[in-house]
Amino acid sequence: MEVSVIKIGNSKGIRLSKTMLEKYNIQDSVEVVLEDDQIVIKPTKEPRRGWDLAFKTMAENGDDSLLMDDVFDDENLEAW
C-alpha cells in the first residue's frame, strides 16, 4: 500500500486510515522498528491489558481459588 508523506508542522508524517487503525488495534502510540532498509510500524503491545477486568470477573464467579496448595506436606520451611 502506498501512502503520501505529509507536512505536519516542521516535520513530516504519514496518515493511517481508520480501517488500518481498527484492524491492528492502534490507539495512541505505535512501536517503530528500523530493520535493514525498512521502517516497521507495530501496535504498542500491552500484554496485561484487560487482566484487571478478568480477575474481577473471576472473583465474582468464585473462579479465583488456588489450584494447588501453597505449602507442600514435605516442604522444609526451616531451610529458608
N, CA, C and O atoms as CSV, one atom per row, in Angstrom:
chain,resi,resn,atom,element,x,y,z
A,1,MET,N,N,0.845,-1.170,0.000
A,1,MET,CA,C,0.000,0.000,0.000
A,1,MET,C,C,0.896,1.240,0.000
A,1,MET,O,O,1.867,1.318,0.753
A,2,GLU,N,N,0.566,2.174,-0.827
A,2,GLU,CA,C,1.333,3.411,-0.906
A,2,GLU,C,C,0.542,4.537,-0.238
A,2,GLU,O,O,-0.646,4.720,-0.504
A,3,VAL,N,N,1.226,5.291,0.639
A,3,VAL,CA,C,0.612,6.445,1.287
A,3,VAL,C,C,1.521,7.654,1.067
A,3,VAL,O,O,2.725,7.508,0.856
A,4,SER,N,N,0.937,8.830,1.119
A,4,SER,CA,C,1.702,10.059,0.924
A,4,SER,C,C,2.352,10.515,2.217
A,4,SER,O,O,1.812,10.323,3.306
A,5,VAL,N,N,3.517,11.119,2.077
A,5,VAL,CA,C,4.181,11.763,3.212
A,5,VAL,C,C,3.658,13.189,3.241
A,5,VAL,O,O,3.706,13.898,2.236
A,6,ILE,N,N,3.150,13.613,4.417
A,6,ILE,CA,C,2.536,14.930,4.528
A,6,ILE,C,C,3.306,15.799,5.525
A,6,ILE,O,O,3.999,15.295,6.409
A,7,LYS,N,N,3.170,17.101,5.361
A,7,LYS,CA,C,3.810,18.045,6.267
A,7,LYS,C,C,2.965,18.164,7.539
A,7,LYS,O,O,1.753,18.368,7.475
A,8,ILE,N,N,3.624,18.032,8.693
A,8,ILE,CA,C,2.985,18.200,9.996
A,8,ILE,C,C,3.874,19.154,10.790
A,8,ILE,O,O,4.873,18.741,11.379
A,9,GLY,N,N,3.500,20.436,10.799
A,9,GLY,CA,C,4.352,21.434,11.454
A,9,GLY,C,C,5.688,21.516,10.748
A,9,GLY,O,O,5.737,21.688,9.530
A,10,ASN,N,N,6.789,21.393,11.508
A,10,ASN,CA,C,8.129,21.406,10.921
A,10,ASN,C,C,8.592,20.005,10.530
A,10,ASN,O,O,9.702,19.831,10.027
A,11,SER,N,N,7.752,19.024,10.758
A,11,SER,CA,C,8.105,17.631,10.471
A,11,SER,C,C,7.259,17.096,9.323
A,11,SER,O,O,6.469,17.823,8.721
A,12,LYS,N,N,7.438,15.829,9.038
A,12,LYS,CA,C,6.616,15.141,8.048
A,12,LYS,C,C,6.131,13.840,8.657
A,12,LYS,O,O,6.751,13.304,9.576
A,13,GLY,N,N,5.030,13.340,8.145
A,13,GLY,CA,C,4.466,12.104,8.675
A,13,GLY,C,C,3.595,11.426,7.651
A,13,GLY,O,O,3.473,11.876,6.512
A,14,ILE,N,N,2.992,10.335,8.075
A,14,ILE,CA,C,2.054,9.619,7.216
A,14,ILE,C,C,0.736,9.489,7.968
A,14,ILE,O,O,0.710,9.525,9.198
A,15,ARG,N,N,-0.349,9.339,7.231
A,15,ARG,CA,C,-1.665,9.113,7.820
A,15,ARG,C,C,-2.034,7.661,7.637
A,15,ARG,O,O,-1.824,7.080,6.572
A,16,LEU,N,N,-2.589,7.076,8.692
A,16,LEU,CA,C,-3.088,5.710,8.614
A,16,LEU,C,C,-4.610,5.774,8.603
A,16,LEU,O,O,-5.210,6.519,9.378
A,17,SER,N,N,-5.219,5.011,7.744
A,17,SER,CA,C,-6.678,5.043,7.627
A,17,SER,C,C,-7.336,4.479,8.883
A,17,SER,O,O,-6.724,3.727,9.641
A,18,LYS,N,N,-8.587,4.858,9.084
A,18,LYS,CA,C,-9.359,4.365,10.213
A,18,LYS,C,C,-9.442,2.841,10.161
A,18,LYS,O,O,-9.372,2.176,11.194
A,19,THR,N,N,-9.590,2.300,8.973
A,19,THR,CA,C,-9.669,0.848,8.797
A,19,THR,C,C,-8.406,0.164,9.302
A,19,THR,O,O,-8.485,-0.844,10.004
A,20,MET,N,N,-7.236,0.705,8.949
A,20,MET,CA,C,-5.973,0.127,9.409
A,20,MET,C,C,-5.829,0.249,10.920
A,20,MET,O,O,-5.401,-0.696,11.584
A,21,LEU,N,N,-6.182,1.408,11.463
A,21,LEU,CA,C,-6.078,1.621,12.907
A,21,LEU,C,C,-6.942,0.611,13.661
A,21,LEU,O,O,-6.514,0.053,14.671
A,22,GLU,N,N,-8.149,0.381,13.171
A,22,GLU,CA,C,-9.041,-0.575,13.823
A,22,GLU,C,C,-8.565,-2.015,13.641
A,22,GLU,O,O,-8.593,-2.808,14.583
A,23,LYS,N,N,-8.132,-2.346,12.438
A,23,LYS,CA,C,-7.697,-3.719,12.149
A,23,LYS,C,C,-6.533,-4.137,13.031
A,23,LYS,O,O,-6.491,-5.270,13.510
A,24,TYR,N,N,-5.582,-3.225,13.251
A,24,TYR,CA,C,-4.386,-3.553,14.024
A,24,TYR,C,C,-4.451,-3.028,15.455
A,24,TYR,O,O,-3.453,-3.038,16.176
A,25,ASN,N,N,-5.627,-2.573,15.856
A,25,ASN,CA,C,-5.867,-2.098,17.219
A,25,ASN,C,C,-4.839,-1.056,17.651
A,25,ASN,O,O,-4.258,-1.155,18.732
A,26,ILE,N,N,-4.621,-0.067,16.803
A,26,ILE,CA,C,-3.690,1.017,17.107
A,26,ILE,C,C,-4.467,2.134,17.786
A,26,ILE,O,O,-5.450,2.639,17.244
A,27,GLN,N,N,-4.018,2.516,18.975
A,27,GLN,CA,C,-4.701,3.547,19.753
A,27,GLN,C,C,-3.906,4.852,19.715
A,27,GLN,O,O,-3.988,5.598,18.739
A,28,ASP,N,N,-3.142,5.131,20.766
A,28,ASP,CA,C,-2.455,6.413,20.899
A,28,ASP,C,C,-0.968,6.370,20.572
A,28,ASP,O,O,-0.345,7.416,20.389
A,29,SER,N,N,-0.394,5.176,20.497
A,29,SER,CA,C,1.041,5.101,20.208
A,29,SER,C,C,1.336,3.836,19.407
A,29,SER,O,O,0.550,2.888,19.400
A,30,VAL,N,N,2.472,3.840,18.739
A,30,VAL,CA,C,2.937,2.683,17.975
A,30,VAL,C,C,4.403,2.457,18.288
A,30,VAL,O,O,5.081,3.342,18.810
A,31,GLU,N,N,4.884,1.279,17.970
A,31,GLU,CA,C,6.303,0.969,18.091
A,31,GLU,C,C,6.899,1.067,16.693
A,31,GLU,O,O,6.375,0.472,15.751
A,32,VAL,N,N,7.987,1.813,16.551
A,32,VAL,CA,C,8.652,1.959,15.259
A,32,VAL,C,C,9.971,1.188,15.329
A,32,VAL,O,O,10.810,1.447,16.193
A,33,VAL,N,N,10.141,0.242,14.410
A,33,VAL,CA,C,11.330,-0.608,14.376
A,33,VAL,C,C,12.062,-0.347,13.063
A,33,VAL,O,O,11.461,-0.393,11.990
A,34,LEU,N,N,13.349,-0.076,13.153
A,34,LEU,CA,C,14.173,0.123,11.957
A,34,LEU,C,C,14.900,-1.187,11.662
A,34,LEU,O,O,15.736,-1.628,12.451
A,35,GLU,N,N,14.579,-1.809,10.525
A,35,GLU,CA,C,15.170,-3.082,10.125
A,35,GLU,C,C,15.756,-2.954,8.733
A,35,GLU,O,O,15.042,-2.675,7.770
A,36,ASP,N,N,17.053,-3.157,8.635
A,36,ASP,CA,C,17.740,-3.068,7.344
A,36,ASP,C,C,17.295,-1.814,6.597
A,36,ASP,O,O,17.591,-0.701,7.034
A,37,ASP,N,N,16.590,-1.975,5.479
A,37,ASP,CA,C,16.154,-0.813,4.702
A,37,ASP,C,C,14.647,-0.604,4.828
A,37,ASP,O,O,13.997,-0.132,3.895
A,38,GLN,N,N,14.092,-0.964,6.000
A,38,GLN,CA,C,12.650,-0.858,6.210
A,38,GLN,C,C,12.337,-0.128,7.515
A,38,GLN,O,O,13.131,-0.133,8.455
A,39,ILE,N,N,11.183,0.487,7.547
A,39,ILE,CA,C,10.625,1.036,8.778
A,39,ILE,C,C,9.357,0.243,9.047
A,39,ILE,O,O,8.430,0.255,8.237
A,40,VAL,N,N,9.312,-0.451,10.186
A,40,VAL,CA,C,8.164,-1.277,10.545
A,40,VAL,C,C,7.391,-0.569,11.652
A,40,VAL,O,O,7.966,-0.185,12.670
A,41,ILE,N,N,6.094,-0.398,11.452
A,41,ILE,CA,C,5.228,0.235,12.434
A,41,ILE,C,C,4.351,-0.857,13.037
A,41,ILE,O,O,3.610,-1.532,12.322
A,42,LYS,N,N,4.439,-1.031,14.369
A,42,LYS,CA,C,3.683,-2.081,15.055
A,42,LYS,C,C,2.794,-1.460,16.130
A,42,LYS,O,O,3.141,-0.429,16.707
A,43,PRO,N,N,1.656,-2.082,16.396
A,43,PRO,CA,C,0.840,-1.619,17.519
A,43,PRO,C,C,1.629,-1.779,18.816
A,43,PRO,O,O,2.398,-2.731,18.956
A,44,THR,N,N,1.450,-0.870,19.756
A,44,THR,CA,C,2.100,-0.986,21.051
A,44,THR,C,C,1.505,-2.182,21.770
A,44,THR,O,O,0.286,-2.332,21.853
A,45,LYS,N,N,2.379,-3.029,22.287
A,45,LYS,CA,C,1.911,-4.236,22.968
A,45,LYS,C,C,1.562,-3.907,24.414
A,45,LYS,O,O,2.309,-3.223,25.114
A,46,GLU,N,N,0.426,-4.404,24.836
A,46,GLU,CA,C,0.003,-4.290,26.226
A,46,GLU,C,C,-0.349,-5.698,26.694
A,46,GLU,O,O,-1.520,-6.078,26.704
A,47,PRO,N,N,0.676,-6.483,27.087
A,47,PRO,CA,C,0.436,-7.893,27.377
A,47,PRO,C,C,-0.548,-8.162,28.509
A,47,PRO,O,O,-1.160,-9.229,28.543
A,48,ARG,N,N,-0.713,-7.230,29.429
A,48,ARG,CA,C,-1.618,-7.461,30.557
A,48,ARG,C,C,-2.914,-6.667,30.435
A,48,ARG,O,O,-3.644,-6.494,31.410
A,49,ARG,N,N,-3.183,-6.197,29.247
A,49,ARG,CA,C,-4.390,-5.419,29.021
A,49,ARG,C,C,-5.635,-6.271,29.298
A,49,ARG,O,O,-5.757,-7.385,28.790
A,50,GLY,N,N,-6.542,-5.744,30.096
A,50,GLY,CA,C,-7.777,-6.442,30.388
A,50,GLY,C,C,-7.696,-7.410,31.554
A,50,GLY,O,O,-8.708,-7.999,31.932
A,51,TRP,N,N,-6.499,-7.592,32.141
A,51,TRP,CA,C,-6.354,-8.526,33.245
A,51,TRP,C,C,-7.188,-8.090,34.452
A,51,TRP,O,O,-7.773,-8.931,35.135
A,52,ASP,N,N,-7.247,-6.780,34.720
A,52,ASP,CA,C,-7.988,-6.305,35.887
A,52,ASP,C,C,-9.458,-6.724,35.805
A,52,ASP,O,O,-10.035,-7.169,36.798
A,53,LEU,N,N,-10.050,-6.583,34.643
A,53,LEU,CA,C,-11.441,-6.984,34.459
A,53,LEU,C,C,-11.590,-8.508,34.554
A,53,LEU,O,O,-12.558,-9.005,35.130
A,54,ALA,N,N,-10.632,-9.240,33.988
A,54,ALA,CA,C,-10.676,-10.698,34.039
A,54,ALA,C,C,-10.574,-11.192,35.478
A,54,ALA,O,O,-11.297,-12.110,35.866
A,55,PHE,N,N,-9.683,-10.593,36.277
A,55,PHE,CA,C,-9.535,-11.004,37.675
A,55,PHE,C,C,-10.782,-10.666,38.478
A,55,PHE,O,O,-11.197,-11.439,39.342
A,56,LYS,N,N,-11.377,-9.517,38.196
A,56,LYS,CA,C,-12.603,-9.123,38.888
A,56,LYS,C,C,-13.730,-10.111,38.573
A,56,LYS,O,O,-14.468,-10.527,39.466
A,57,THR,N,N,-13.853,-10.476,37.306
A,57,THR,CA,C,-14.876,-11.434,36.884
A,57,THR,C,C,-14.638,-12.800,37.525
A,57,THR,O,O,-15.581,-13.457,37.965
A,58,MET,N,N,-13.370,-13.225,37.576
A,58,MET,CA,C,-13.038,-14.498,38.215
A,58,MET,C,C,-13.461,-14.488,39.681
A,58,MET,O,O,-14.050,-15.454,40.166
A,59,ALA,N,N,-13.163,-13.397,40.385
A,59,ALA,CA,C,-13.514,-13.291,41.800
A,59,ALA,C,C,-15.029,-13.336,41.983
A,59,ALA,O,O,-15.528,-14.002,42.890
A,60,GLU,N,N,-15.758,-12.631,41.125
A,60,GLU,CA,C,-17.219,-12.614,41.214
A,60,GLU,C,C,-17.817,-13.997,40.971
A,60,GLU,O,O,-18.839,-14.348,41.560
A,61,ASN,N,N,-17.175,-14.786,40.096
A,61,ASN,CA,C,-17.665,-16.126,39.762
A,61,ASN,C,C,-17.112,-17.205,40.695
A,61,ASN,O,O,-17.477,-18.375,40.577
A,62,GLY,N,N,-16.230,-16.813,41.623
A,62,GLY,CA,C,-15.615,-17.787,42.521
A,62,GLY,C,C,-14.575,-18.660,41.848
A,62,GLY,O,O,-14.265,-19.748,42.334
A,63,ASP,N,N,-14.037,-18.193,40.735
A,63,ASP,CA,C,-13.040,-18.959,39.980
A,63,ASP,C,C,-11.608,-18.573,40.331
A,63,ASP,O,O,-10.690,-18.890,39.575
A,64,ASP,N,N,-11.395,-17.902,41.451
A,64,ASP,CA,C,-10.057,-17.415,41.780
A,64,ASP,C,C,-9.414,-18.200,42.921
A,64,ASP,O,O,-8.537,-17.681,43.612
A,65,SER,N,N,-9.840,-19.433,43.122
A,65,SER,CA,C,-9.232,-20.249,44.176
A,65,SER,C,C,-7.936,-20.870,43.664
A,65,SER,O,O,-7.740,-21.044,42.461
A,66,LEU,N,N,-7.046,-21.204,44.622
A,66,LEU,CA,C,-5.767,-21.806,44.254
A,66,LEU,C,C,-5.990,-23.193,43.667
A,66,LEU,O,O,-6.855,-23.934,44.136
A,67,LEU,N,N,-5.221,-23.548,42.653
A,67,LEU,CA,C,-5.332,-24.859,42.032
A,67,LEU,C,C,-4.460,-25.883,42.749
A,67,LEU,O,O,-4.672,-27.088,42.609
A,68,MET,N,N,-3.486,-25.411,43.510
A,68,MET,CA,C,-2.634,-26.303,44.298
A,68,MET,C,C,-2.270,-25.583,45.586
A,68,MET,O,O,-2.267,-24.353,45.643
A,69,ASP,N,N,-1.964,-26.354,46.612
A,69,ASP,CA,C,-1.609,-25.765,47.896
A,69,ASP,C,C,-0.350,-24.923,47.764
A,69,ASP,O,O,0.531,-25.221,46.958
A,70,ASP,N,N,-0.277,-23.871,48.565
A,70,ASP,CA,C,0.916,-23.024,48.514
A,70,ASP,C,C,2.025,-23.569,49.407
A,70,ASP,O,O,3.150,-23.074,49.346
A,71,VAL,N,N,1.739,-24.573,50.233
A,71,VAL,CA,C,2.740,-25.241,51.058
A,71,VAL,C,C,2.544,-26.740,50.883
A,71,VAL,O,O,1.422,-27.237,50.973
A,72,PHE,N,N,3.627,-27.457,50.634
A,72,PHE,CA,C,3.560,-28.898,50.458
A,72,PHE,C,C,3.819,-29.591,51.786
A,72,PHE,O,O,4.495,-29.041,52.655
A,73,ASP,N,N,3.289,-30.786,51.944
A,73,ASP,CA,C,3.447,-31.539,53.186
A,73,ASP,C,C,4.910,-31.813,53.508
A,73,ASP,O,O,5.295,-31.781,54.677
A,74,ASP,N,N,5.727,-32.078,52.503
A,74,ASP,CA,C,7.131,-32.429,52.744
A,74,ASP,C,C,8.078,-31.235,52.666
A,74,ASP,O,O,9.296,-31.409,52.644
A,75,GLU,N,N,7.536,-30.046,52.624
A,75,GLU,CA,C,8.359,-28.840,52.490
A,75,GLU,C,C,9.027,-28.524,53.829
A,75,GLU,O,O,8.382,-28.524,54.877
A,76,ASN,N,N,10.328,-28.256,53.771
A,76,ASN,CA,C,11.106,-27.923,54.965
A,76,ASN,C,C,11.264,-26.407,55.023
A,76,ASN,O,O,12.139,-25.843,54.366
A,77,LEU,N,N,10.425,-25.759,55.802
A,77,LEU,CA,C,10.465,-24.294,55.890
A,77,LEU,C,C,11.672,-23.803,56.691
A,77,LEU,O,O,12.046,-22.637,56.574
A,78,GLU,N,N,12.290,-24.670,57.503
A,78,GLU,CA,C,13.460,-24.284,58.294
A,78,GLU,C,C,14.675,-24.029,57.395
A,78,GLU,O,O,15.582,-23.283,57.766
A,79,ALA,N,N,14.686,-24.656,56.208
A,79,ALA,CA,C,15.819,-24.486,55.293
A,79,ALA,C,C,15.875,-23.060,54.753
A,79,ALA,O,O,16.923,-22.612,54.288
A,80,TRP,N,N,14.765,-22.353,54.812
A,80,TRP,CA,C,14.704,-20.995,54.282
A,80,TRP,C,C,15.161,-20.029,55.325
A,80,TRP,O,O,15.187,-18.822,55.080
